[in-house]
Amino acid sequence: MMKISLNKNTFYRNFGDIGYLFNQSNLVETILDEIGSIFLSNISRYPTSIREVSKKIHAQFQETDILTIENDLIEFISSLEQNSYFDFHGEPLKFKNEAGSDDSHTATSETSYILKKYFQKKPTPLFAHLEVTSACNLKCVHCYWPNHNVNHLPTNDALRVLDELRAMKCLHLTLSGGEALLHPDILSIIRYARELDFSVTLMTNGVKLDYQHLKELKKANLSAVQLSLYSMNESVHDSITRVPGSYAKTISAINQLLELDIPIKIACPVMKQNYDSFISVSEHYIPLGVFVDHDMEIIPKTDFSRDNIDECRLSENELYIAAEKIHNISAISKSEKNINIEKPKNTRAPDDPVCGAGIQMLSISNTGDVYPCPTFKYKIGNIYKSSLSDIWHSKEIFPIRSLTMSDYRKCQACKWGEYCSICPANFYIESGGNYRTPQDFFCKVTEATARANRKP
């Protein structure tokens, strides 16, 4: 008898009238309609026969005979099977439609926009970012934290936040600091997050990574471990972290993670200090199948001080040259699908939400402050004064949640708009508190990117 279960990399949330399905291994997303959501909700991580799943569904549709439900279930599974959402046990299931073409799901390229529009009407924190500590063992010259005074989010409070997020149907969870591995109970927090069935990304510099961390991270089946690496030139990297020997430790961490087949991503922001060698990171790791992100948008500190950008931010001419280098390495690696060169066209309808902040995303700091997203330090509440659910539905979040493209007419008319992700958080921190006015630096980054991609 054939049995079916959700693959260990498959995550699902049911929002009632739609469902959201995500495979963290191949990064495929699917939106299900209400009927598809009911079908999927009856498939668990434990192997269950098709007949038993059909019986559960039949309890909700008693007017339909069970054989019809079973045939519909098989067709439903067939439409999704190619995305590796399921594991099959026992005799193989004979699909009627090998290619898969069910109306209940949507291609990944459309998913982001559909979800954003859906959550605009029914806000849900599908994405959450939890800063577990302010402590850090590096002193990166470009960092937007004003200081790294040691303050860990108490473990019990972190676990309570996870419980609340799960009840709010969050799926994507990112854990960061500071340096997340400096939290004394980070492994307990990760374990609990996985018990609650979050897809977890851990952000770390890797300097403190040891055998116990590696053992637990492998067992946890994370979506990814994201590390920062600034150059394949040791002196350049260490000049940015301002900690001698940090390059060797980060490289060692990356190598050990790769050896254990733990998915990793590398963040390599581009600044004056690594301008001549940042591309070496992509040249080295893309052939190894590692995703590398080069971000030219160095932002001020969260207290609005600007000494970090004065020292690090690229000039306009340097932006153009760096963007060309990023484009060229993207073109080379496009077939390997390590860097997405084909950016989807950003919608420009006046009533479209600008971004997901406060609509499908929130962030909790190590002090319990709650923000619309990790870099948007516009405080909307604190977990020690209100529940996350109350904060999510409070009046404080409405000014951010109500932002639409009509609030950014300059951006609507911009010829480079296809390459721009309008970011109120960046506007807020760049201007010192005004999130409604586009800021020139980010327009220059967008233009440099667009010109490099030959898309006027």
Secondary structure as the mmCIF struct_conf table of DSSP 4:
data_model
#
loop_
_struct_conf.conf_type_id
_struct_conf.id
_struct_conf.beg_label_comp_id
_struct_conf.beg_label_asym_id
_struct_conf.beg_label_seq_id
_struct_conf.end_label_comp_id
_struct_conf.end_label_asym_id
_struct_conf.end_label_seq_id
STRN STRN1 LYS A 3 LEU A 6
TURN_TY1_P TURN_TY1_P1 LYS A 8 ASN A 9
STRN STRN2 THR A 10 ASN A 14
BEND BEND1 GLY A 16 ASP A 17
STRN STRN3 GLY A 19 ASN A 23
TURN_TY1_P TURN_TY1_P2 GLN A 24 LEU A 27
STRN STRN4 VAL A 28 LEU A 32
HELX_RH_AL_P HELX_RH_AL_P1 GLU A 34 SER A 41
TURN_TY1_P TURN_TY1_P3 ASN A 42 ASN A 42
BEND BEND2 ARG A 45 TYR A 46
STRN STRN5 THR A 48 SER A 49
HELX_RH_AL_P HELX_RH_AL_P2 ILE A 50 HIS A 58
TURN_TY1_P TURN_TY1_P4 ALA A 59 GLN A 60
TURN_TY1_P TURN_TY1_P5 GLN A 62 GLU A 63
BEND BEND3 THR A 64 THR A 64
HELX_RH_AL_P HELX_RH_AL_P3 ILE A 66 GLU A 81
TURN_TY1_P TURN_TY1_P6 GLN A 82 SER A 84
STRN STRN6 PHE A 86 HIS A 89
BEND BEND4 GLY A 90 GLU A 91
HELX_LH_PP_P HELX_LH_PP_P1 PRO A 92 LEU A 93
BEND BEND5 LYS A 96 LYS A 96
BEND BEND6 GLU A 98 ALA A 99
TURN_TY1_P TURN_TY1_P7 ASP A 103 SER A 104
HELX_RH_AL_P HELX_RH_AL_P4 THR A 108 LYS A 121
BEND BEND7 LYS A 122 LYS A 122
STRN STRN7 PHE A 127 GLU A 131
STRN STRN8 THR A 133 THR A 133
BEND BEND8 SER A 134 SER A 134
BEND BEND9 ASN A 137 ASN A 137
TURN_TY1_P TURN_TY1_P8 VAL A 141 HIS A 142
BEND BEND10 PRO A 146 PRO A 146
STRN STRN9 HIS A 152 HIS A 152
HELX_LH_PP_P HELX_LH_PP_P2 LEU A 153 PRO A 154
HELX_RH_AL_P HELX_RH_AL_P5 THR A 155 ALA A 167
TURN_TY1_P TURN_TY1_P9 MET A 168 LYS A 169
STRN STRN10 HIS A 172 SER A 176
BEND BEND11 GLY A 177 GLY A 178
HELX_RH_3T_P HELX_RH_3T_P1 ALA A 180 LEU A 182
BEND BEND12 HIS A 183 HIS A 183
TURN_TY1_P TURN_TY1_P10 PRO A 184 ASP A 185
HELX_RH_AL_P HELX_RH_AL_P6 ILE A 186 GLU A 195
TURN_TY1_P TURN_TY1_P11 LEU A 196 ASP A 197
STRN STRN11 SER A 199 THR A 204
BEND BEND13 GLY A 206 GLY A 206
TURN_TY1_P TURN_TY1_P12 VAL A 207 LYS A 208
HELX_RH_AL_P HELX_RH_AL_P7 TYR A 211 ALA A 220
TURN_TY1_P TURN_TY1_P13 ASN A 221 ASN A 221
BEND BEND14 SER A 223 SER A 223
STRN STRN12 ALA A 224 SER A 228
BEND BEND15 MET A 232 ASN A 233
HELX_RH_AL_P HELX_RH_AL_P8 GLU A 234 THR A 241
TURN_TY1_P TURN_TY1_P14 ARG A 242 ARG A 242
TURN_TY1_P TURN_TY1_P15 PRO A 244 GLY A 245
HELX_RH_AL_P HELX_RH_AL_P9 SER A 246 GLU A 259
TURN_TY1_P TURN_TY1_P16 LEU A 260 ASP A 261
STRN STRN13 ILE A 264 ALA A 267
HELX_RH_3T_P HELX_RH_3T_P2 LYS A 272 ASN A 274
TURN_TY1_P TURN_TY1_P17 TYR A 275 PHE A 278
HELX_RH_AL_P HELX_RH_AL_P10 ILE A 279 TYR A 285
HELX_RH_3T_P HELX_RH_3T_P3 ILE A 286 LEU A 288
TURN_TY1_P TURN_TY1_P18 GLY A 289 GLY A 289
STRN STRN14 PHE A 291 ASP A 293
TURN_TY1_P TURN_TY1_P19 THR A 302 ASP A 303
BEND BEND16 PHE A 304 PHE A 304
HELX_RH_AL_P HELX_RH_AL_P11 ASP A 307 CYS A 312
HELX_LH_PP_P HELX_LH_PP_P3 ARG A 313 SER A 315
HELX_RH_AL_P HELX_RH_AL_P12 GLU A 316 SER A 333
HELX_RH_3T_P HELX_RH_3T_P4 LYS A 334 GLU A 336
TURN_TY1_P TURN_TY1_P20 LYS A 337 LYS A 337
BEND BEND17 ASN A 338 ILE A 339
BEND BEND18 GLU A 342 GLU A 342
HELX_LH_PP_P HELX_LH_PP_P4 LYS A 343 THR A 347
TURN_TY1_P TURN_TY1_P21 PRO A 350 ASP A 351
BEND BEND19 ASP A 352 ASP A 352
STRN STRN15 PRO A 353 PRO A 353
BEND BEND20 VAL A 354 VAL A 354
BEND BEND21 GLY A 356 GLY A 356
STRN STRN16 ALA A 357 ALA A 357
TURN_TY1_P TURN_TY1_P22 GLY A 358 GLN A 360
STRN STRN17 MET A 361 ILE A 364
TURN_TY1_P TURN_TY1_P23 ASN A 366 THR A 367
BEND BEND22 GLY A 368 GLY A 368
STRN STRN18 ASP A 369 TYR A 371
BEND BEND23 PRO A 372 PRO A 372
STRN STRN19 CYS A 373 CYS A 373
TURN_TY1_P TURN_TY1_P24 PRO A 374 THR A 375
STRN STRN20 PHE A 376 PHE A 376
STRN STRN21 GLY A 381 ASN A 382
TURN_TY1_P TURN_TY1_P25 ILE A 383 LYS A 385
BEND BEND24 SER A 386 SER A 386
HELX_RH_AL_P HELX_RH_AL_P13 LEU A 388 TRP A 392
TURN_TY1_P TURN_TY1_P26 HIS A 393 HIS A 393
BEND BEND25 SER A 394 SER A 394
HELX_RH_3T_P HELX_RH_3T_P5 LYS A 395 ILE A 397
HELX_RH_AL_P HELX_RH_AL_P14 PHE A 398 ARG A 401
TURN_TY1_P TURN_TY1_P27 SER A 402 SER A 402
STRN STRN22 THR A 404 THR A 404
HELX_RH_3T_P HELX_RH_3T_P6 MET A 405 ASP A 407
HELX_RH_AL_P HELX_RH_AL_P15 ARG A 409 ALA A 413
TURN_TY1_P TURN_TY1_P28 LYS A 415 TRP A 416
HELX_RH_3T_P HELX_RH_3T_P7 GLY A 417 TYR A 419
HELX_RH_AL_P HELX_RH_AL_P16 PRO A 424 SER A 431
TURN_TY1_P TURN_TY1_P29 GLY A 432 GLY A 432
BEND BEND26 GLY A 433 GLY A 433
BEND BEND27 ARG A 436 THR A 437
HELX_RH_AL_P HELX_RH_AL_P17 ASP A 440 ALA A 452
TURN_TY1_P TURN_TY1_P30 ASN A 453 ARG A 454
#
